[in-house]
Structures are given as C-alpha cells and as structure tokens.
Amino acid sequence: MSNSIPIHELIETDDTSCKVLVLNVPSDYSTSEAHRHNYFELLFFVKGSGSHMIDFETHDISSKSVHFVSAGQVHALNRSKDTKGYVIAFSKEFVFLNLSDKAILTDFPAFNKTAAPVLKLDAAALAEIEALAKTMEREYENAGPLKEKILGAYLSILLLKCRSLFEPVSKTTDFNAGQLLLRFNELLEDRFIKLHKVNEYADLLHVSPNHLSETIKKTTGKTAGELIQDRLILEAKRLLLHSGVTAKEIAYHLNYNDPSYFSRFFKTNTGLSPEEFRKQIREKYQH
C-alpha cells in the first residue's frame, strides 16, 4: 500500500539476525519519525530523558528503564542527546533458531500485551541488565563461528531476567487457557488482515468457536471476536495517524470489500468516522 508507514528491516551484513548497538551512537535513520519494524526491539536506557510513543501511548524515557517494542508496532522515539544505553534488536527466527525456550516471545508480558511495555529498574537490576548488555555488545562485535549461539544464550538470560521483574501473572489462570490465548494472539497477529471470523481461528486452533471465545473471555474479559475487532481497529488507527492513505484504501488493505461498511464498523467501535478520527488524532499529536 503506497504512502504507508515506513517499515525498518533487520539487515545484517554478517547474516546475524540479532543486533546490539550502543544507544549514544546516531541511528542510520530518524527514530523520531513514526515507523515499525519486522523485528523485536529492546531499548535499555542507563540514563536519559525524552518520550517514546508506542501505538498511541506516550511513555517517558527515564534513566534505569527498559522499553520493549514488538514486531509490527508503530513507535517514535524522541530522546535527549545525553541518553546512554543499548538497543538490542532480534527477529522471531533468531529466537526459534538460537533460544531453548521457543515460546518466550508469546509468554513475555510486554510482547504479548499483558503488561505495559516499560520496565523500571532498581539499582541491583540495573547492574545486572547493564552487565548483560555490555557482554552482548562485545559478542556482537566478535566475528567468531559461535557468535549467533552465544548471543542467543545471552538474549535468553536477558529476556528471562526482564520477565522475572514484571509483576507476577495471577496463578489462578488455567495453564491450558493461557496457552490457548497465547496461540490465538500469535495467529491473530499473523492473520488479522485476511481472517476476520472467530470460526476461522478456531479451525486453525482445532477447537470449537464457542470454546475459543469462552476461554478467552474468562482470561481477558473479552471474546475472541472482540479481540479480532480490536486488532483491526488498531491497525486502521495506525494508518490514519501515521500515513496518508485514504479510508477507502485502508478498508481494502484490511480485506473489506465495501469501504462504507468498514467506515460504519470503525465508527461503531470508536464513535468517530475514519476522517474524524484522523483529524482529531493528528491535532493531538500535531502531525
């Protein structure tokens, strides 16, 4: 789709799909312009200030914090010049190939949207995370034959350490229900443009539509159908704020053959037409 949100890809000259950079080094592109990645990103701020917008929510950049950005999310980073820290970027394929816990992304609070994407660190956690980041940066600069496996081992430790610092998830949640929700969320992220119906996801998950919706509602408070609608509305909002595409183009992009129906769907869920939403949100963010 033309005139859409820029997508930054993880391109490596040495075929390493994990990248570790020092934050005080200027980026190859403007991070203050809204964009999305085809990879996951962990931004570790040792010190600094500024703001970080991730999908319509603005988070303060503060010293001793970690920000998490999922593949596909739209974000814009405005940081002070004295900001210091690290950026660790990695693809889903890197996780599958080099981490022993293949489900760590779907089980990670900030990546599966069960927690805010910002983690504040105390002095002890700061020292641990900084030591891991420094070690990863040294390994990233190393051209050894086991570079990917070593980076994968350290990334696994880093993610597990960060996961342990989030508020513990309620133990009352049934394990099987939690696993079904994680699998559904992963499918939804991959297929939401083409698949809009609960029964389509239920078929892929080998459960009945009623079981899928009831299980997800017990876990999240929303039905599967509501989560599908939320994901479609989020994508439409992203494009209305950050791109110049028309509401009609957005409708076709999201697999709605009738743009008028899409506009009614959008207004029912937001209280505004696509054009009204674009005007209001751009005034807020001064686009």
C-alpha positions as CSV (number, residue, x, y, z in Angstrom):
1,M,0.0,0.0,0.0
2,S,1.5,3.3,-1.1
3,N,2.2,6.2,1.2
4,S,2.0,3.9,4.2
5,I,4.0,3.6,7.5
6,P,7.8,3.0,6.9
7,I,8.9,-0.5,7.8
8,H,12.5,-0.9,9.0
9,E,14.0,-4.3,8.5
10,L,16.8,-6.1,10.4
11,I,19.5,-6.3,7.7
12,E,22.9,-7.7,8.7
13,T,26.0,-7.9,6.6
14,D,27.2,-10.9,8.5
15,D,23.8,-12.7,8.5
16,T,23.3,-12.3,12.2
17,S,19.6,-11.7,12.9
18,C,20.4,-10.1,16.3
19,K,21.8,-6.7,16.5
20,V,23.3,-4.9,19.6
21,L,24.1,-1.2,19.4
22,V,25.2,1.5,21.9
23,L,22.3,4.0,22.2
24,N,24.5,7.1,22.1
25,V,25.6,6.3,18.6
26,P,23.5,8.1,16.0
27,S,21.0,5.9,14.2
28,D,21.0,5.2,10.4
29,Y,17.5,6.6,10.2
30,S,15.3,9.1,12.1
31,T,13.8,7.3,15.1
32,S,11.6,10.3,15.8
33,E,9.6,9.6,12.7
34,A,6.8,7.0,13.3
35,H,7.8,3.7,11.9
36,R,7.5,0.0,12.5
37,H,10.0,-3.0,12.4
38,N,9.8,-6.5,11.2
39,Y,11.7,-7.5,14.3
40,F,11.6,-7.1,18.1
41,E,13.4,-4.4,19.9
42,L,14.6,-3.9,23.5
43,L,15.8,-0.3,24.4
44,F,17.8,-0.2,27.6
45,F,18.2,3.3,29.0
46,V,21.0,3.6,31.5
47,K,20.4,7.4,31.6
48,G,18.5,9.9,29.6
49,S,15.1,11.6,29.1
50,G,12.6,12.2,26.4
51,S,9.4,10.5,25.2
52,H,8.6,7.2,23.4
53,M,5.3,6.8,21.6
54,I,4.2,3.2,21.1
55,D,0.8,2.7,19.5
56,F,-1.0,5.9,20.7
57,E,0.5,5.8,24.2
58,T,3.4,8.1,25.2
59,H,5.9,6.8,27.7
60,D,8.5,8.9,29.4
61,I,12.2,7.9,28.8
62,S,13.9,7.8,32.1
63,S,17.2,6.5,33.5
64,K,17.3,2.9,34.6
65,S,14.5,1.6,32.4
66,V,13.8,-0.8,29.6
67,H,11.3,-0.3,26.7
68,F,10.0,-3.2,24.6
69,V,8.7,-2.9,21.1
70,S,7.1,-5.8,19.3
71,A,7.4,-6.6,15.6
72,G,4.7,-4.6,13.8
73,Q,4.1,-2.0,16.4
74,V,4.3,1.6,15.4
75,H,6.6,3.8,17.5
76,A,8.5,7.0,17.5
77,L,11.5,7.8,19.8
78,N,12.5,11.3,20.9
79,R,15.4,11.1,23.2
80,S,17.7,13.7,24.8
81,K,21.3,14.0,23.4
82,D,22.8,12.8,26.6
83,T,20.9,9.5,26.5
84,K,23.1,6.4,27.1
85,G,22.2,2.8,26.9
86,Y,21.8,-0.1,24.4
87,V,19.4,-1.2,21.6
88,I,19.0,-5.0,21.2
89,A,17.1,-6.0,18.1
90,F,16.3,-9.5,17.1
91,S,14.0,-11.4,14.8
92,K,11.4,-14.1,15.6
93,E,13.5,-16.5,13.5
94,F,16.6,-15.8,15.7
95,V,14.6,-16.8,18.8
96,F,13.4,-20.0,17.2
97,L,16.9,-20.9,16.0
98,N,19.0,-19.9,19.0
99,L,16.9,-19.9,22.2
100,S,15.9,-23.0,24.0
101,D,12.6,-21.5,25.0
102,K,10.8,-21.1,21.7
103,A,7.7,-19.7,23.3
104,I,9.4,-16.9,25.2
105,L,8.0,-14.2,23.0
106,T,4.4,-15.2,23.3
107,D,5.0,-15.7,27.1
108,F,6.7,-12.4,27.6
109,P,4.4,-9.8,29.3
110,A,5.4,-6.7,27.3
111,F,5.4,-8.6,24.0
112,N,2.0,-10.4,24.5
113,K,0.4,-7.1,25.7
114,T,-0.4,-8.4,29.2
115,A,1.9,-5.7,30.7
116,A,3.0,-2.2,29.9
117,P,6.0,-2.0,27.5
118,V,8.2,-0.2,30.1
119,L,10.1,-1.8,32.9
120,K,11.7,0.4,35.7
121,L,14.8,-1.0,37.2
122,D,16.2,-0.7,40.7
123,A,20.0,-0.4,41.3
124,A,20.6,-4.1,41.5
125,A,18.6,-4.9,38.4
126,L,20.3,-2.0,36.5
127,A,23.7,-3.5,37.3
128,E,22.6,-7.0,36.1
129,I,20.9,-5.8,32.9
130,E,23.8,-3.4,32.0
131,A,26.4,-6.2,32.5
132,L,24.4,-8.5,30.2
133,A,24.0,-5.7,27.6
134,K,27.7,-4.9,27.7
135,T,28.6,-8.5,27.2
136,M,26.2,-8.9,24.3
137,E,27.7,-5.8,22.7
138,R,31.2,-7.2,22.9
139,E,30.0,-10.6,21.5
140,Y,28.1,-8.8,18.7
141,E,31.4,-7.2,17.6
142,N,33.1,-10.6,17.7
143,A,33.3,-12.5,14.4
144,G,33.6,-15.9,16.0
145,P,31.9,-19.0,14.5
146,L,29.6,-19.4,17.5
147,K,28.6,-15.8,17.6
148,E,24.8,-16.4,17.0
149,K,24.6,-19.2,19.6
150,I,26.4,-17.1,22.2
151,L,24.2,-14.1,21.5
152,G,21.2,-16.4,21.7
153,A,22.2,-17.7,25.1
154,Y,22.7,-14.2,26.5
155,L,19.4,-12.9,24.9
156,S,17.6,-15.8,26.6
157,I,19.1,-14.8,30.0
158,L,18.3,-11.2,29.4
159,L,14.6,-11.8,28.5
160,L,14.2,-14.3,31.4
161,K,15.7,-11.8,33.8
162,C,13.4,-9.0,32.5
163,R,10.4,-11.3,32.6
164,S,11.1,-12.0,36.3
165,L,11.0,-8.3,37.0
166,F,7.4,-7.8,35.8
167,E,4.5,-8.1,38.2
168,P,3.8,-11.8,38.6
169,V,0.9,-13.1,36.5
170,S,-2.0,-14.4,38.5
171,K,-1.6,-18.1,39.2
172,T,-5.4,-18.6,39.1
173,T,-5.2,-18.6,35.3
174,D,-5.6,-22.1,33.9
175,F,-2.5,-23.2,32.1
176,N,-4.3,-24.6,29.1
177,A,-6.4,-21.4,28.9
178,G,-3.3,-19.4,28.9
179,Q,-1.7,-21.4,26.2
180,L,-4.7,-21.2,24.0
181,L,-4.7,-17.4,24.5
182,L,-1.1,-17.2,23.5
183,R,-1.6,-19.3,20.4
184,F,-4.6,-17.3,19.4
185,N,-2.7,-14.0,19.9
186,E,0.1,-15.2,17.7
187,L,-2.3,-16.3,15.0
188,L,-4.2,-13.1,15.2
189,E,-1.1,-11.0,14.7
190,D,-0.1,-13.0,11.7
191,R,-3.5,-13.4,10.0
192,F,-5.8,-10.5,11.2
193,I,-5.8,-8.9,7.7
194,K,-7.2,-12.0,6.0
195,L,-9.2,-13.7,8.8
196,H,-11.9,-11.7,10.5
197,K,-14.1,-14.5,11.9
198,V,-13.8,-16.5,15.1
199,N,-14.5,-19.8,13.5
200,E,-11.6,-19.3,11.1
201,Y,-9.2,-19.0,14.1
202,A,-11.0,-21.8,15.9
203,D,-10.4,-24.2,13.0
204,L,-6.7,-23.4,12.9
205,L,-6.5,-24.0,16.7
206,H,-8.5,-27.2,16.5
207,V,-11.2,-26.1,19.0
208,S,-14.8,-25.0,18.7
209,P,-15.6,-21.3,18.2
210,N,-17.6,-21.4,21.5
211,H,-14.8,-22.9,23.4
212,L,-12.3,-20.4,22.0
213,S,-14.5,-17.4,22.8
214,E,-15.5,-18.6,26.3
215,T,-11.9,-19.5,27.2
216,I,-10.5,-16.1,26.0
217,K,-13.3,-14.2,27.7
218,K,-12.5,-15.9,31.1
219,T,-8.9,-15.0,30.7
220,T,-9.1,-11.4,29.2
221,G,-12.7,-10.2,29.8
222,K,-13.2,-10.0,26.0
223,T,-14.4,-12.6,23.5
224,A,-12.3,-13.7,20.6
225,G,-14.5,-11.7,18.2
226,E,-13.8,-8.5,20.3
227,L,-10.1,-9.1,20.2
228,I,-10.2,-9.5,16.4
229,Q,-12.1,-6.3,16.1
230,D,-9.7,-4.5,18.4
231,R,-6.7,-5.6,16.3
232,L,-8.4,-4.4,13.1
233,I,-9.3,-1.0,14.7
234,L,-5.7,-0.6,16.0
235,E,-4.2,-1.2,12.5
236,A,-6.7,1.3,11.0
237,K,-5.8,3.9,13.7
238,R,-2.1,3.4,13.0
239,L,-2.6,4.1,9.3
240,L,-4.9,7.1,9.9
241,L,-2.4,8.8,12.1
242,H,0.9,7.8,10.5
243,S,0.2,7.6,6.8
244,G,-1.6,9.5,4.1
245,V,-3.7,6.6,2.8
246,T,-7.4,7.2,2.5
247,A,-10.1,5.4,4.5
248,K,-11.1,3.6,1.3
249,E,-7.6,2.3,0.8
250,I,-7.4,1.2,4.4
251,A,-10.7,-0.7,4.0
252,Y,-9.3,-2.6,1.0
253,H,-6.0,-3.2,2.8
254,L,-7.9,-4.7,5.8
255,N,-9.8,-7.0,3.4
256,Y,-13.1,-5.1,3.5
257,N,-14.6,-5.1,0.0
258,D,-17.2,-2.4,1.0
259,P,-15.5,0.8,2.2
260,S,-18.8,2.1,3.5
261,Y,-19.2,-1.0,5.7
262,F,-15.7,-0.5,7.0
263,S,-16.4,3.1,7.9
264,R,-19.6,2.1,9.8
265,F,-17.6,-0.6,11.6
266,F,-14.9,1.9,12.5
267,K,-17.4,4.4,13.8
268,T,-19.3,1.8,15.8
269,N,-16.1,0.9,17.6
270,T,-14.6,4.4,18.1
271,G,-17.5,6.8,18.0
272,L,-15.8,8.6,15.1
273,S,-15.7,8.2,11.3
274,P,-12.2,7.4,10.0
275,E,-11.9,11.0,8.7
276,E,-13.0,12.5,12.1
277,F,-10.5,10.2,13.9
278,R,-7.7,11.3,11.6
279,K,-8.4,15.0,12.2
280,Q,-8.7,14.6,16.0
281,I,-5.6,12.4,16.5
282,R,-3.4,14.5,14.2
283,E,-4.4,17.6,16.1
284,K,-3.4,15.8,19.3
285,Y,0.0,14.7,18.0
286,Q,0.4,17.8,15.8
287,H,1.0,15.8,12.6
